[in-house]
Amino acid sequence: MKRSIKILLGPIVAAAVAASPLTAAAQVNAEQMVNIGRNVLSMEDYMLAIQYFNQAIKAKPYLAEPYFLRALAKLNLEDYQGAEQDCSASIERNKFRAEAYKLRGFCRQNLHRDSLAIEDYDIGLKYEPTDKYFMFYKGVALLNLERAGEADTLLTRAIDSNPKFSEAYSARARARLVMGDTIQAMQDIDRSIELSNSEINNYLMRADVHVKRKEWKEAVADMDEVIRLDPQNADMYVNRAWLRYNIDSYAGALADYNYALELDPDNTAATYNR
C-alpha cells in the first residue's frame, strides 16, 4: 500500500517556469534550479522536478536542499531506495533538519527497515518532540516490529496532543487488537471513522472484529462501506458474499460472487465458492 507523508515545501516561488533543466553547467544558478524544481514538484511532475534538482546538485553539490527535494520527488515515484540515499546526502550536509529524518524514516519503513526508521524518528523527536507524524510513524514501525505495547503508549501520546488525528486512532486500534483489547480497539476504530469516513482499512478492521464476535450483520454493513469506497475490487465482493452466506442471505451471496467474477473472471475464491 502506498503511503503518504506530510512534508512542508515552503512558499512556492513564482519564478520563470520556462527555464530549461538542460542549461549548461557553467550557466546554472543552483538556487534558481531549486526554486523552479520546487514549483514543478508542487505540480506533481516528479520526473521533471528531478531534472532541475540534478542540475542544482551538479552546480553546488554541497547544498542540502536539492537532495532533500529530490528525495521527496523520488518518494512520490515510489523509488524508496533512491529517496533514502538522497535523504542521507541531505542529512550529511545539514544534520539539523528534522523533516529529512522524517522522510528517510518513512522510506526505510517502505523498505521494511523499521528499526532504522525508528532511529530516524527518535532523532526527529529530539528536534520536534510534539510532531504528530514522528510519533505516528514511529508507532506504526513499532507495530511492524510486534512491539504493540510501546506502539500503544506512543500513539496515545500522539492522540492526547492531537485529538482529531484519525490515523493515530486507527493505528492504536491495531495495537490494541494485537494485545487482545477488542473493546478499546473498537472505540478507536469508531472514532477514526467518525473523524474520517473514507479510510477502507478501518471498515475492514472493524468487520474483522465483528466476525470474531459472530456479529455477521454488522460485518456485512462494514463491507457495504468498503464496497462503496472501492467498487471495482472483486475480492471485497467475495468477502461480503461469505458474510452474507453466514446470515442465510444466499441470493445476496450468489449475486456478490457473480459480480466478483464479472470484475475478475479468474477470481479463484468466487469461482469455487459460488
PyRosetta script that sets phi, psi and omega in degrees:
from pyrosetta import init, pose_from_sequence

init()
pose = pose_from_sequence("MKRSIKILLGPIVAAAVAASPLTAAAQVNAEQMVNIGRNVLSMEDYMLAIQYFNQAIKAKPYLAEPYFLRALAKLNLEDYQGAEQDCSASIERNKFRAEAYKLRGFCRQNLHRDSLAIEDYDIGLKYEPTDKYFMFYKGVALLNLERAGEADTLLTRAIDSNPKFSEAYSARARARLVMGDTIQAMQDIDRSIELSNSEINNYLMRADVHVKRKEWKEAVADMDEVIRLDPQNADMYVNRAWLRYNIDSYAGALADYNYALELDPDNTAATYNR")
pose.set_psi(1, 131.8)
pose.set_omega(1, 179.5)
pose.set_phi(2, -74.4)
pose.set_psi(2, 133.3)
pose.set_omega(2, 179.0)
pose.set_phi(3, -107.2)
pose.set_psi(3, 163.5)
pose.set_omega(3, 177.8)
pose.set_phi(4, -120.1)
pose.set_psi(4, 158.2)
pose.set_omega(4, -178.6)
pose.set_phi(5, -138.4)
pose.set_psi(5, 143.0)
pose.set_omega(5, -179.2)
pose.set_phi(6, -90.7)
pose.set_psi(6, 111.4)
pose.set_omega(6, 177.1)
pose.set_phi(7, -127.0)
pose.set_psi(7, 127.1)
pose.set_omega(7, 179.3)
pose.set_phi(8, -85.4)
pose.set_psi(8, 124.1)
pose.set_omega(8, -179.1)
pose.set_phi(9, -91.9)
pose.set_psi(9, -9.2)
pose.set_omega(9, -177.1)
pose.set_phi(10, 81.8)
pose.set_psi(10, 179.8)
pose.set_omega(10, -178.0)
pose.set_phi(11, -63.6)
pose.set_psi(11, 139.5)
pose.set_omega(11, 178.2)
pose.set_phi(12, -79.2)
pose.set_psi(12, 123.3)
pose.set_omega(12, -178.4)
pose.set_phi(13, -82.6)
pose.set_psi(13, 127.1)
pose.set_omega(13, -178.0)
pose.set_phi(14, -84.1)
pose.set_psi(14, 52.4)
pose.set_omega(14, -179.1)
pose.set_phi(15, -80.5)
pose.set_psi(15, 175.0)
pose.set_omega(15, -176.7)
pose.set_phi(16, -69.0)
pose.set_psi(16, 104.9)
pose.set_omega(16, -179.4)
pose.set_phi(17, -71.8)
pose.set_psi(17, -12.0)
pose.set_omega(17, -178.2)
pose.set_phi(18, -76.5)
pose.set_psi(18, -11.2)
pose.set_omega(18, -179.0)
pose.set_phi(19, -61.4)
pose.set_psi(19, 144.7)
pose.set_omega(19, -175.8)
pose.set_phi(20, -91.7)
pose.set_psi(20, 137.8)
pose.set_omega(20, 176.4)
pose.set_phi(21, -73.2)
pose.set_psi(21, -5.6)
pose.set_omega(21, -177.0)
pose.set_phi(22, -98.3)
pose.set_psi(22, 17.1)
pose.set_omega(22, 179.7)
pose.set_phi(23, -58.7)
pose.set_psi(23, 142.7)
pose.set_omega(23, 179.5)
pose.set_phi(24, -57.9)
pose.set_psi(24, 143.5)
pose.set_omega(24, -172.8)
pose.set_phi(25, -56.4)
pose.set_psi(25, -38.2)
pose.set_omega(25, -176.8)
pose.set_phi(26, -66.6)
pose.set_psi(26, -22.4)
pose.set_omega(26, -176.3)
pose.set_phi(27, -99.9)
pose.set_psi(27, -1.7)
pose.set_omega(27, -173.5)
pose.set_phi(28, -73.1)
pose.set_psi(28, 130.4)
pose.set_omega(28, 168.9)
pose.set_phi(29, -99.4)
pose.set_psi(29, 105.7)
pose.set_omega(29, -172.0)
pose.set_phi(30, -59.0)
pose.set_psi(30, -42.4)
pose.set_omega(30, -178.6)
pose.set_phi(31, -63.6)
pose.set_psi(31, -39.3)
pose.set_omega(31, 178.4)
pose.set_phi(32, -65.3)
pose.set_psi(32, -39.9)
pose.set_omega(32, 178.3)
pose.set_phi(33, -62.7)
pose.set_psi(33, -38.8)
pose.set_omega(33, 178.0)
pose.set_phi(34, -64.4)
pose.set_psi(34, -45.0)
pose.set_omega(34, -178.5)
pose.set_phi(35, -64.6)
pose.set_psi(35, -42.7)
pose.set_omega(35, 178.9)
pose.set_phi(36, -68.5)
pose.set_psi(36, -40.8)
pose.set_omega(36, 177.1)
pose.set_phi(37, -59.9)
pose.set_psi(37, -38.1)
pose.set_omega(37, 177.8)
pose.set_phi(38, -63.8)
pose.set_psi(38, -41.2)
pose.set_omega(38, 176.9)
pose.set_phi(39, -60.6)
pose.set_psi(39, -46.7)
pose.set_omega(39, -178.2)
pose.set_phi(40, -65.1)
pose.set_psi(40, -38.4)
pose.set_omega(40, 177.8)
pose.set_phi(41, -61.0)
pose.set_psi(41, -40.7)
pose.set_omega(41, 179.8)
pose.set_phi(42, -65.7)
pose.set_psi(42, -23.0)
pose.set_omega(42, 177.4)
pose.set_phi(43, -91.5)
pose.set_psi(43, 6.0)
pose.set_omega(43, 173.9)
pose.set_phi(44, 66.8)
pose.set_psi(44, 26.6)
pose.set_omega(44, 171.8)
pose.set_phi(45, -97.2)
pose.set_psi(45, 81.6)
pose.set_omega(45, -168.2)
pose.set_phi(46, -70.4)
pose.set_psi(46, -37.9)
pose.set_omega(46, -179.8)
pose.set_phi(47, -64.7)
pose.set_psi(47, -43.3)
pose.set_omega(47, 179.0)
pose.set_phi(48, -66.8)
pose.set_psi(48, -41.0)
pose.set_omega(48, 178.1)
pose.set_phi(49, -57.7)
pose.set_psi(49, -42.0)
pose.set_omega(49, 179.7)
pose.set_phi(50, -60.0)
pose.set_psi(50, -37.7)
pose.set_omega(50, 178.7)
pose.set_phi(51, -61.4)
pose.set_psi(51, -41.6)
pose.set_omega(51, 178.0)
pose.set_phi(52, -65.3)
pose.set_psi(52, -43.5)
pose.set_omega(52, -179.7)
pose.set_phi(53, -66.4)
pose.set_psi(53, -34.6)
pose.set_omega(53, 175.3)
pose.set_phi(54, -58.3)
pose.set_psi(54, -43.2)
pose.set_omega(54, -179.4)
pose.set_phi(55, -64.8)
pose.set_psi(55, -41.9)
pose.set_omega(55, 178.9)
pose.set_phi(56, -63.2)
pose.set_psi(56, -41.7)
pose.set_omega(56, -179.9)
pose.set_phi(57, -66.5)
pose.set_psi(57, -39.0)
pose.set_omega(57, 178.8)
pose.set_phi(58, -64.2)
pose.set_psi(58, -38.4)
pose.set_omega(58, -178.6)
pose.set_phi(59, -75.8)
pose.set_psi(59, -41.5)
pose.set_omega(59, -177.9)
pose.set_phi(60, -138.0)
pose.set_psi(60, 80.2)
pose.set_omega(60, -174.3)
pose.set_phi(61, -67.7)
pose.set_psi(61, -7.8)
pose.set_omega(61, -179.4)
pose.set_phi(62, -87.5)
pose.set_psi(62, -7.6)
pose.set_omega(62, 179.7)
pose.set_phi(63, -76.9)
pose.set_psi(63, 138.0)
pose.set_omega(63, 178.8)
pose.set_phi(64, -82.8)
pose.set_psi(64, -34.5)
pose.set_omega(64, -171.1)
pose.set_phi(65, -59.2)
pose.set_psi(65, -47.5)
pose.set_omega(65, -178.0)
pose.set_phi(66, -64.6)
pose.set_psi(66, -30.0)
pose.set_omega(66, 175.7)
pose.set_phi(67, -67.1)
pose.set_psi(67, -42.3)
pose.set_omega(67, 179.8)
pose.set_phi(68, -62.6)
pose.set_psi(68, -46.4)
pose.set_omega(68, -178.0)
pose.set_phi(69, -69.4)
pose.set_psi(69, -35.0)
pose.set_omega(69, 176.7)
pose.set_phi(70, -66.6)
pose.set_psi(70, -35.4)
pose.set_omega(70, 175.4)
pose.set_phi(71, -60.6)
pose.set_psi(71, -41.7)
pose.set_omega(71, 179.8)
pose.set_phi(72, -64.1)
pose.set_psi(72, -40.4)
pose.set_omega(72, 177.2)
pose.set_phi(73, -63.4)
pose.set_psi(73, -43.9)
pose.set_omega(73, -179.7)
pose.set_phi(74, -65.7)
pose.set_psi(74, -36.4)
pose.set_omega(74, 177.2)
pose.set_phi(75, -59.1)
pose.set_psi(75, -43.9)
pose.set_omega(75, -179.2)
pose.set_phi(76, -68.9)
pose.set_psi(76, -16.3)
pose.set_omega(76, 173.4)
pose.set_phi(77, -94.6)
pose.set_psi(77, 5.0)
pose.set_omega(77, -179.0)
pose.set_phi(78, 63.2)
pose.set_psi(78, 26.9)
pose.set_omega(78, 171.6)
pose.set_phi(79, -92.0)
pose.set_psi(79, 75.5)
pose.set_omega(79, -173.5)
pose.set_phi(80, -67.9)
pose.set_psi(80, -35.4)
pose.set_omega(80, 178.6)
pose.set_phi(81, -63.9)
pose.set_psi(81, -49.4)
pose.set_omega(81, 179.2)
pose.set_phi(82, -63.4)
pose.set_psi(82, -38.9)
pose.set_omega(82, 179.1)
pose.set_phi(83, -65.5)
pose.set_psi(83, -40.7)
pose.set_omega(83, 178.2)
pose.set_phi(84, -61.3)
pose.set_psi(84, -43.9)
pose.set_omega(84, 179.9)
pose.set_phi(85, -62.4)
pose.set_psi(85, -41.0)
pose.set_omega(85, 178.9)
pose.set_phi(86, -68.0)
pose.set_psi(86, -37.1)
pose.set_omega(86, 175.5)
pose.set_phi(87, -61.1)
pose.set_psi(87, -42.4)
pose.set_omega(87, 178.9)
pose.set_phi(88, -62.2)
pose.set_psi(88, -40.3)
pose.set_omega(88, 178.0)
pose.set_phi(89, -64.3)
pose.set_psi(89, -40.3)
pose.set_omega(89, 177.7)
pose.set_phi(90, -64.3)
pose.set_psi(90, -42.4)
pose.set_omega(90, -179.7)
pose.set_phi(91, -66.5)
pose.set_psi(91, -36.3)
pose.set_omega(91, 176.7)
pose.set_phi(92, -59.3)
pose.set_psi(92, -32.4)
pose.set_omega(92, -177.3)
pose.set_phi(93, -92.2)
pose.set_psi(93, -21.1)
pose.set_omega(93, 176.8)
pose.set_phi(94, -154.9)
pose.set_psi(94, 97.2)
pose.set_omega(94, -174.1)
pose.set_phi(95, -83.8)
pose.set_psi(95, 2.2)
pose.set_omega(95, -175.9)
pose.set_phi(96, -103.3)
pose.set_psi(96, 6.0)
pose.set_omega(96, -179.4)
pose.set_phi(97, -91.5)
pose.set_psi(97, 108.0)
pose.set_omega(97, -175.6)
pose.set_phi(98, -61.6)
pose.set_psi(98, -38.1)
pose.set_omega(98, -176.6)
pose.set_phi(99, -61.0)
pose.set_psi(99, -28.6)
pose.set_omega(99, 179.5)
pose.set_phi(100, -67.7)
pose.set_psi(100, -36.3)
pose.set_omega(100, 177.1)
pose.set_phi(101, -70.7)
pose.set_psi(101, -36.4)
pose.set_omega(101, 177.5)
pose.set_phi(102, -62.9)
pose.set_psi(102, -45.8)
pose.set_omega(102, -178.1)
pose.set_phi(103, -66.1)
pose.set_psi(103, -43.2)
pose.set_omega(103, 179.6)
pose.set_phi(104, -66.6)
pose.set_psi(104, -39.3)
pose.set_omega(104, 178.0)
pose.set_phi(105, -61.7)
pose.set_psi(105, -41.3)
pose.set_omega(105, 178.8)
pose.set_phi(106, -62.7)
pose.set_psi(106, -42.8)
pose.set_omega(106, 176.4)
pose.set_phi(107, -60.6)
pose.set_psi(107, -43.4)
pose.set_omega(107, -178.8)
pose.set_phi(108, -64.6)
pose.set_psi(108, -35.4)
pose.set_omega(108, 175.2)
pose.set_phi(109, -62.9)
pose.set_psi(109, -40.9)
pose.set_omega(109, 178.8)
pose.set_phi(110, -69.4)
pose.set_psi(110, -18.0)
pose.set_omega(110, 175.4)
pose.set_phi(111, -96.5)
pose.set_psi(111, 9.2)
pose.set_omega(111, 178.7)
pose.set_phi(112, 62.6)
pose.set_psi(112, 35.7)
pose.set_omega(112, 175.8)
pose.set_phi(113, -112.8)
pose.set_psi(113, 63.0)
pose.set_omega(113, -171.4)
pose.set_phi(114, -66.3)
pose.set_psi(114, -34.3)
pose.set_omega(114, 179.2)
pose.set_phi(115, -63.8)
pose.set_psi(115, -42.4)
pose.set_omega(115, 177.1)
pose.set_phi(116, -67.1)
pose.set_psi(116, -36.9)
pose.set_omega(116, 177.4)
pose.set_phi(117, -60.4)
pose.set_psi(117, -42.9)
pose.set_omega(117, -179.9)
pose.set_phi(118, -61.3)
pose.set_psi(118, -38.5)
pose.set_omega(118, 176.3)
pose.set_phi(119, -58.5)
pose.set_psi(119, -42.5)
pose.set_omega(119, 178.1)
pose.set_phi(120, -65.1)
pose.set_psi(120, -43.3)
pose.set_omega(120, -179.2)
pose.set_phi(121, -65.0)
pose.set_psi(121, -35.3)
pose.set_omega(121, 178.0)
pose.set_phi(122, -64.0)
pose.set_psi(122, -41.2)
pose.set_omega(122, 176.4)
pose.set_phi(123, -63.7)
pose.set_psi(123, -45.9)
pose.set_omega(123, -179.9)
pose.set_phi(124, -60.0)
pose.set_psi(124, -39.1)
pose.set_omega(124, -179.7)
pose.set_phi(125, -67.7)
pose.set_psi(125, -23.3)
pose.set_omega(125, 174.3)
pose.set_phi(126, -67.4)
pose.set_psi(126, -36.8)
pose.set_omega(126, 179.0)
pose.set_phi(127, -81.1)
pose.set_psi(127, -38.3)
pose.set_omega(127, -176.5)
pose.set_phi(128, -133.7)
pose.set_psi(128, 77.1)
pose.set_omega(128, -172.3)
pose.set_phi(129, -65.6)
pose.set_psi(129, -15.7)
pose.set_omega(129, -179.5)
pose.set_phi(130, -107.9)
pose.set_psi(130, 8.4)
pose.set_omega(130, -178.9)
pose.set_phi(131, -68.6)
pose.set_psi(131, 120.1)
pose.set_omega(131, -173.7)
pose.set_phi(132, -68.9)
pose.set_psi(132, -29.1)
pose.set_omega(132, -177.9)
pose.set_phi(133, -75.8)
pose.set_psi(133, -34.6)
pose.set_omega(133, 172.9)
pose.set_phi(134, -60.0)
pose.set_psi(134, -44.6)
pose.set_omega(134, 179.7)
pose.set_phi(135, -66.1)
pose.set_psi(135, -43.0)
pose.set_omega(135, -178.2)
pose.set_phi(136, -64.7)
pose.set_psi(136, -51.2)
pose.set_omega(136, -177.2)
pose.set_phi(137, -65.2)
pose.set_psi(137, -37.1)
pose.set_omega(137, 176.1)
pose.set_phi(138, -64.9)
pose.set_psi(138, -40.3)
pose.set_omega(138, 178.0)
pose.set_phi(139, -59.6)
pose.set_psi(139, -42.6)
pose.set_omega(139, 177.9)
pose.set_phi(140, -64.9)
pose.set_psi(140, -40.2)
pose.set_omega(140, 178.1)
pose.set_phi(141, -62.8)
pose.set_psi(141, -40.5)
pose.set_omega(141, 177.2)
pose.set_phi(142, -63.1)
pose.set_psi(142, -39.6)
pose.set_omega(142, 176.0)
pose.set_phi(143, -60.8)
pose.set_psi(143, -43.0)
pose.set_omega(143, 179.7)
pose.set_phi(144, -62.6)
pose.set_psi(144, -26.9)
pose.set_omega(144, 178.9)
pose.set_phi(145, -92.6)
pose.set_psi(145, 9.9)
pose.set_omega(145, 178.4)
pose.set_phi(146, 63.1)
pose.set_psi(146, 37.6)
pose.set_omega(146, 176.8)
pose.set_phi(147, -112.9)
pose.set_psi(147, 63.9)
pose.set_omega(147, -170.5)
pose.set_phi(148, -64.6)
pose.set_psi(148, -37.2)
pose.set_omega(148, -179.2)
pose.set_phi(149, -63.0)
pose.set_psi(149, -44.7)
pose.set_omega(149, 177.9)
pose.set_phi(150, -66.0)
pose.set_psi(150, -38.6)
pose.set_omega(150, 178.6)
pose.set_phi(151, -62.1)
pose.set_psi(151, -44.1)
pose.set_omega(151, -179.9)
pose.set_phi(152, -59.0)
pose.set_psi(152, -44.4)
pose.set_omega(152, -179.2)
pose.set_phi(153, -62.5)
pose.set_psi(153, -45.6)
pose.set_omega(153, -177.4)
pose.set_phi(154, -69.7)
pose.set_psi(154, -40.4)
pose.set_omega(154, 179.8)
pose.set_phi(155, -68.3)
pose.set_psi(155, -32.8)
pose.set_omega(155, 174.2)
pose.set_phi(156, -63.3)
pose.set_psi(156, -39.5)
pose.set_omega(156, 176.6)
pose.set_phi(157, -62.0)
pose.set_psi(157, -42.5)
pose.set_omega(157, 178.7)
pose.set_phi(158, -63.7)
pose.set_psi(158, -40.1)
pose.set_omega(158, -179.4)
pose.set_phi(159, -70.3)
pose.set_psi(159, -39.8)
pose.set_omega(159, -179.8)
pose.set_phi(160, -59.9)
pose.set_psi(160, -36.5)
pose.set_omega(160, -179.4)
pose.set_phi(161, -90.5)
pose.set_psi(161, -13.7)
pose.set_omega(161, -179.8)
pose.set_phi(162, -141.1)
pose.set_psi(162, 75.5)
pose.set_omega(162, -170.6)
pose.set_phi(163, -66.8)
pose.set_psi(163, -7.4)
pose.set_omega(163, 176.8)
pose.set_phi(164, -109.9)
pose.set_psi(164, 24.0)
pose.set_omega(164, -177.8)
pose.set_phi(165, -87.7)
pose.set_psi(165, 88.0)
pose.set_omega(165, -171.4)
pose.set_phi(166, -60.7)
pose.set_psi(166, -39.1)
pose.set_omega(166, -178.5)
pose.set_phi(167, -62.5)
pose.set_psi(167, -33.8)
pose.set_omega(167, -179.3)
pose.set_phi(168, -68.8)
pose.set_psi(168, -37.9)
pose.set_omega(168, 176.0)
pose.set_phi(169, -62.4)
pose.set_psi(169, -41.8)
pose.set_omega(169, -179.3)
pose.set_phi(170, -63.7)
pose.set_psi(170, -43.9)
pose.set_omega(170, 179.6)
pose.set_phi(171, -67.1)
pose.set_psi(171, -39.6)
pose.set_omega(171, 178.5)
pose.set_phi(172, -66.0)
pose.set_psi(172, -33.4)
pose.set_omega(172, 175.2)
pose.set_phi(173, -59.7)
pose.set_psi(173, -42.9)
pose.set_omega(173, 176.7)
pose.set_phi(174, -57.8)
pose.set_psi(174, -45.5)
pose.set_omega(174, -179.7)
pose.set_phi(175, -61.6)
pose.set_psi(175, -42.0)
pose.set_omega(175, -177.3)
pose.set_phi(176, -72.4)
pose.set_psi(176, -29.9)
pose.set_omega(176, 173.3)
pose.set_phi(177, -66.1)
pose.set_psi(177, -40.7)
pose.set_omega(177, 177.3)
pose.set_phi(178, -60.5)
pose.set_psi(178, -37.7)
pose.set_omega(178, -178.8)
pose.set_phi(179, -83.2)
pose.set_psi(179, -1.0)
pose.set_omega(179, 175.2)
pose.set_phi(180, 85.6)
pose.set_psi(180, 11.7)
pose.set_omega(180, -179.2)
pose.set_phi(181, -97.7)
pose.set_psi(181, 82.1)
pose.set_omega(181, -175.8)
pose.set_phi(182, -71.8)
pose.set_psi(182, -28.1)
pose.set_omega(182, -178.8)
pose.set_phi(183, -66.2)
pose.set_psi(183, -51.7)
pose.set_omega(183, 178.8)
pose.set_phi(184, -66.1)
pose.set_psi(184, -35.5)
pose.set_omega(184, 179.0)
pose.set_phi(185, -62.3)
pose.set_psi(185, -44.5)
pose.set_omega(185, 180.0)
pose.set_phi(186, -63.9)
pose.set_psi(186, -36.4)
pose.set_omega(186, 176.7)
pose.set_phi(187, -62.9)
pose.set_psi(187, -40.2)
pose.set_omega(187, 179.1)
pose.set_phi(188, -68.0)
pose.set_psi(188, -40.8)
pose.set_omega(188, 178.4)
pose.set_phi(189, -63.3)
pose.set_psi(189, -45.4)
pose.set_omega(189, 179.7)
pose.set_phi(190, -59.9)
pose.set_psi(190, -40.8)
pose.set_omega(190, 179.9)
pose.set_phi(191, -67.7)
pose.set_psi(191, -40.0)
pose.set_omega(191, 178.6)
pose.set_phi(192, -62.7)
pose.set_psi(192, -43.0)
pose.set_omega(192, 178.7)
pose.set_phi(193, -66.2)
pose.set_psi(193, -37.6)
pose.set_omega(193, 177.7)
pose.set_phi(194, -60.7)
pose.set_psi(194, -38.1)
pose.set_omega(194, -178.7)
pose.set_phi(195, -80.1)
pose.set_psi(195, -32.1)
pose.set_omega(195, -179.1)
pose.set_phi(196, -151.8)
pose.set_psi(196, 107.3)
pose.set_omega(196, -172.0)
pose.set_phi(197, -94.6)
pose.set_psi(197, 19.0)
pose.set_omega(197, -177.5)
pose.set_phi(198, -114.6)
pose.set_psi(198, 11.3)
pose.set_omega(198, -178.5)
pose.set_phi(199, -94.9)
pose.set_psi(199, 109.8)
pose.set_omega(199, -174.8)
pose.set_phi(200, -59.8)
pose.set_psi(200, -41.1)
pose.set_omega(200, -174.7)
pose.set_phi(201, -61.0)
pose.set_psi(201, -29.6)
pose.set_omega(201, 178.0)
pose.set_phi(202, -63.8)
pose.set_psi(202, -44.2)
pose.set_omega(202, 179.8)
pose.set_phi(203, -67.3)
pose.set_psi(203, -38.6)
pose.set_omega(203, 177.7)
pose.set_phi(204, -64.3)
pose.set_psi(204, -42.1)
pose.set_omega(204, -179.3)
pose.set_phi(205, -65.5)
pose.set_psi(205, -42.1)
pose.set_omega(205, 180.0)
pose.set_phi(206, -68.7)
pose.set_psi(206, -39.2)
pose.set_omega(206, 177.3)
pose.set_phi(207, -60.0)
pose.set_psi(207, -39.4)
pose.set_omega(207, -179.9)
pose.set_phi(208, -63.4)
pose.set_psi(208, -40.0)
pose.set_omega(208, 177.0)
pose.set_phi(209, -64.9)
pose.set_psi(209, -42.3)
pose.set_omega(209, 178.1)
pose.set_phi(210, -60.3)
pose.set_psi(210, -39.5)
pose.set_omega(210, 179.2)
pose.set_phi(211, -63.1)
pose.set_psi(211, -43.5)
pose.set_omega(211, -179.9)
pose.set_phi(212, -62.5)
pose.set_psi(212, -27.7)
pose.set_omega(212, 177.5)
pose.set_phi(213, -92.3)
pose.set_psi(213, 1.1)
pose.set_omega(213, -176.7)
pose.set_phi(214, 60.1)
pose.set_psi(214, 35.1)
pose.set_omega(214, 175.4)
pose.set_phi(215, -95.6)
pose.set_psi(215, 75.6)
pose.set_omega(215, -168.2)
pose.set_phi(216, -67.2)
pose.set_psi(216, -41.8)
pose.set_omega(216, -177.4)
pose.set_phi(217, -64.7)
pose.set_psi(217, -39.5)
pose.set_omega(217, 178.2)
pose.set_phi(218, -66.2)
pose.set_psi(218, -37.6)
pose.set_omega(218, 177.6)
pose.set_phi(219, -64.9)
pose.set_psi(219, -39.9)
pose.set_omega(219, 177.4)
pose.set_phi(220, -61.8)
pose.set_psi(220, -41.2)
pose.set_omega(220, -180.0)
pose.set_phi(221, -61.4)
pose.set_psi(221, -39.5)
pose.set_omega(221, 177.5)
pose.set_phi(222, -68.1)
pose.set_psi(222, -38.1)
pose.set_omega(222, 177.3)
pose.set_phi(223, -67.3)
pose.set_psi(223, -30.7)
pose.set_omega(223, 173.4)
pose.set_phi(224, -57.6)
pose.set_psi(224, -42.2)
pose.set_omega(224, -179.8)
pose.set_phi(225, -68.7)
pose.set_psi(225, -39.3)
pose.set_omega(225, 177.9)
pose.set_phi(226, -59.4)
pose.set_psi(226, -45.9)
pose.set_omega(226, -178.8)
pose.set_phi(227, -68.1)
pose.set_psi(227, -34.5)
pose.set_omega(227, 175.7)
pose.set_phi(228, -60.7)
pose.set_psi(228, -39.1)
pose.set_omega(228, -177.9)
pose.set_phi(229, -82.0)
pose.set_psi(229, -26.0)
pose.set_omega(229, -176.9)
pose.set_phi(230, -138.1)
pose.set_psi(230, 70.2)
pose.set_omega(230, -170.2)
pose.set_phi(231, -73.4)
pose.set_psi(231, -9.0)
pose.set_omega(231, -178.8)
pose.set_phi(232, -103.2)
pose.set_psi(232, 10.4)
pose.set_omega(232, -178.3)
pose.set_phi(233, -94.8)
pose.set_psi(233, 106.0)
pose.set_omega(233, -175.8)
pose.set_phi(234, -60.4)
pose.set_psi(234, -37.0)
pose.set_omega(234, -177.1)
pose.set_phi(235, -62.2)
pose.set_psi(235, -30.6)
pose.set_omega(235, -179.6)
pose.set_phi(236, -69.7)
pose.set_psi(236, -33.5)
pose.set_omega(236, 175.3)
pose.set_phi(237, -68.9)
pose.set_psi(237, -36.0)
pose.set_omega(237, 175.9)
pose.set_phi(238, -62.6)
pose.set_psi(238, -43.3)
pose.set_omega(238, 177.8)
pose.set_phi(239, -60.0)
pose.set_psi(239, -46.1)
pose.set_omega(239, -178.2)
pose.set_phi(240, -67.9)
pose.set_psi(240, -34.7)
pose.set_omega(240, 177.9)
pose.set_phi(241, -59.2)
pose.set_psi(241, -44.0)
pose.set_omega(241, 179.3)
pose.set_phi(242, -63.3)
pose.set_psi(242, -40.5)
pose.set_omega(242, 178.2)
pose.set_phi(243, -65.8)
pose.set_psi(243, -41.6)
pose.set_omega(243, 179.1)
pose.set_phi(244, -64.5)
pose.set_psi(244, -35.4)
pose.set_omega(244, 177.5)
pose.set_phi(245, -60.2)
pose.set_psi(245, -36.4)
pose.set_omega(245, -178.0)
pose.set_phi(246, -74.8)
pose.set_psi(246, -11.4)
pose.set_omega(246, 172.9)
pose.set_phi(247, -111.1)
pose.set_psi(247, 20.5)
pose.set_omega(247, 176.1)
pose.set_phi(248, 64.6)
pose.set_psi(248, 24.7)
pose.set_omega(248, 175.9)
pose.set_phi(249, -93.9)
pose.set_psi(249, 73.8)
pose.set_omega(249, -172.4)
pose.set_phi(250, -69.1)
pose.set_psi(250, -37.5)
pose.set_omega(250, 178.7)
pose.set_phi(251, -65.7)
pose.set_psi(251, -40.5)
pose.set_omega(251, 178.0)
pose.set_phi(252, -65.0)
pose.set_psi(252, -40.7)
pose.set_omega(252, 178.7)
pose.set_phi(253, -63.7)
pose.set_psi(253, -44.2)
pose.set_omega(253, 179.5)
pose.set_phi(254, -62.5)
pose.set_psi(254, -40.9)
pose.set_omega(254, 179.2)
pose.set_phi(255, -62.1)
pose.set_psi(255, -38.7)
pose.set_omega(255, 179.2)
pose.set_phi(256, -68.5)
pose.set_psi(256, -43.1)
pose.set_omega(256, 177.5)
pose.set_phi(257, -61.2)
pose.set_psi(257, -42.5)
pose.set_omega(257, -179.6)
pose.set_phi(258, -62.9)
pose.set_psi(258, -42.2)
pose.set_omega(258, -178.3)
pose.set_phi(259, -70.8)
pose.set_psi(259, -34.5)
pose.set_omega(259, 176.2)
pose.set_phi(260, -59.8)
pose.set_psi(260, -39.8)
pose.set_omega(260, 179.5)
pose.set_phi(261, -72.0)
pose.set_psi(261, -28.3)
pose.set_omega(261, 173.1)
pose.set_phi(262, -64.4)
pose.set_psi(262, -41.2)
pose.set_omega(262, -179.9)
pose.set_phi(263, -73.9)
pose.set_psi(263, -36.8)
pose.set_omega(263, -176.3)
pose.set_phi(264, -143.3)
pose.set_psi(264, 89.9)
pose.set_omega(264, -176.6)
pose.set_phi(265, -59.7)
pose.set_psi(265, -18.8)
pose.set_omega(265, -179.3)
pose.set_phi(266, -98.0)
pose.set_psi(266, 12.2)
pose.set_omega(266, -177.8)
pose.set_phi(267, -68.6)
pose.set_psi(267, 110.5)
pose.set_omega(267, -173.9)
pose.set_phi(268, -65.1)
pose.set_psi(268, -44.6)
pose.set_omega(268, -177.2)
pose.set_phi(269, -62.2)
pose.set_psi(269, -41.8)
pose.set_omega(269, 179.3)
pose.set_phi(270, -67.0)
pose.set_psi(270, -39.4)
pose.set_omega(270, -178.3)
pose.set_phi(271, -63.1)
pose.set_psi(271, -45.3)
pose.set_omega(271, -172.5)
pose.set_phi(272, -88.0)
pose.set_psi(272, -15.4)
pose.set_omega(272, 179.6)
pose.set_phi(273, -100.5)
pose.set_psi(273, -12.1)
pose.set_omega(273, -176.6)
pose.set_phi(274, -65.7)
pose.dump_pdb("model.pdb")
